Amino acid sequence: MTATFVVFEGIDGSGKTTLSNRVAKALRERGLAVEHVREGGRFTSTTTQAIRELGRDARNLALTPRAELLLYAARDAQLLEEATRPALARADVVIADRYLYSAEVLARHGRGLAAEEVAHVIGAAGGGFQPDLVILVDIDPHVARARRRIAKIVTPDPRAPSRKGLAGAALGHRLRAGYRELAERDPSRWRVVDNSYGELDRLVDELTLMIETARGGAATAAPLASATAATPELPAVHDASTALVAFLAWIDRQTPREPALAAYFLGGLAGPGVDQRRHALAALVPLVVAAGLRGLDDESSWQLREQLADAAPEGIARSLGGLLLAQATGAAAERAERLRNRLEGVAPTGVLAAIDARDDDHAWALRDRSMSSQPDATVASVKRLDTARAWALRDAWLALRGGETALDDPFLAARACESVSGVAGKRAWELRARARGAAPVAAIHSTAGLLDERAWRWRSRWLERAPRAVMRSLWRLDDERAFAARTAVFAHCKEAIDSMVGLSGDAAWRLREAASDLWPSTVAKSLAPLTVEPRAHTLLARLLARHAGHVSLWKHAAGIALGAAVPMEER
């Protein structure tokens, strides 16, 4: 019997890598010779892996969509010739985590290239070779994004964000639609399985059986019967209060299956119904619960900080930053200071991150103590400070790191950009411009809040290639040019709506209306500080009526009901 070639496809965070690895292991346990050409998330071909890293590297921000397509087609062509075809000659089953379909979907649905042009490139790269079976691991993009965030909380990734992610979270929605289109076009080859809320072990068993069946020539086009968890009847949700009830019921259903996901969705919320669930989840997923405390100043959140300080010191230290605690005075400030002192020895980088932009004696004493042991985190904490003391620290850090040549290192260049985030003036721009080559995304981020002409030139230049980074620099910026940039990209970049949380001018309301059916949960989040305005409740009710079962929308509506949602800039 000839070998069977199986490809797993899906958006980032769908679980395809985890599933493909577990299925490979299960097939081996059943006596089959299995080769996985990207086992453990790394290609067996070093050349292919190098091409992937080139495309991922955000320093290559100028890479055009056409060049990107050719690069990714080359990646898959190399893997096919070097690894996949030889493996098919000696194995029973060969598994690939992604194939040319990913390049096709990204080019067409992600970047907007013409279908005919893409088909020509993909056809040349594959030479007509197709897998026997393609398993599309389908997922709600909001859940996929949450799982990626959880993974970074549990296992921090020191690498800079990938270039693909600079398009914003909306890219996942477009790619999902592209994959589903391919599956509908070729149902004899593609199988679609839902991994949003189902049981992973059961899905592994069923996929293993599916591949064994396909090897016997009896594959069926029908989707897996039990791969998708049973969907309960949707509750009637028409305002913030009923959304809170529906959201908490969803949390209760999700907690036994995936407690980390439940805890993640509770992040940023506090109040009746939420507090007891957070405390229960703290014992199961302390790191995720700790990450969700950022900016919260209620008694229950303070109790969780004390409870989790030993289990999740880094997350608890970082939670002391945020919009509310940055302005805290009196008892809250004293409480935060005591906890910072307690955590300084075990989570120094988290403690330093929590004093971003602070110019008080406590903050400077901490910087003085930390400069020798944590110089990079220390310099990053002086963002938005354009004082002689802050510049003296930046100069000392640069000298410690070896002078300007240190800015050729991506990590150090990013820290330098962080240190001048929100700072204008000649010296800040010289540092930002020098570091941009090694850390272009951090350089764009560092223009946050700036209104000078040079900042606008940078934003205009990179709006198409890195809209998410540009939108982050516009956080709560109520400026005519900011709204022009948001209007240009909101249809494919939901971060345009994220950037105007709390803005209440006519331009902001027009954008919310225009985006209400595209990004309902993001529009709802942007309403959180505006609930005194009747039109906020009117718009929320309309969102809830039009988007039944939208859990992320329920979450932000629940925050409005609780008065406890803390909209914050992504860090």
Summary of the structure (lengths in Angstrom):
residues: 571
radius of gyration: 24.7
end to end distance: 52.8
largest distance: 75.5
contacts: 1926
relative contact order: 0.08
helix: 60%
strand: 4%
